[in-house]
């Protein structure tokens, strides 16, 4: 078979396409085979790129999960020693050694606070006026020496990490009486 196109007969489908406002194109068998090979190569390349993209996506998801796990491990590790210290303090809790027990528990509390500070966790200030973004009111109490909305007592400390609120402080505030 020749690579050259044969002359078209008098009336062809190409004439019908031209009459309908469409253009016709005549290519050789060799050109057709080259285009077909090129399309096949592009298809294979596209499939390989798709597979590579899927592999990258899976790897990134796995790496993100592993990084999150490492972060939790790093955050939890300082607290484990303090849990051990609390267990030892409870084992040593005898009425005759209460002073030592109280001192040990106080030390553990300070160590836990230090571990939180090491992670960047800060205690929310709970002096002064109630701030609904940082404090949760547990009760209102009449106090003639305090102004309305002033924090009188902290039931539970609040914490924040950078600009993110971790836990609100629970407070008792003054009301008019």
Buried (B, 14 or more C-beta within 10 A) or exposed (E): EEEEEEEEEEEEEBEEEEEEEEEEEEEEEEEEEEEEEEEEEEEEEEEEEEEEEEEEEEEEEEEEEEEEEEEEEEBEEBBEEBEEBBEEBEEEBEEEEEEEBEEBBEEBEEBBBEBBEEEEBEBBBBEEEBBEEBBBBBEBEEBEEBEEBBBBEBEEBBBBEEEEEEBBBBBBBBBEE
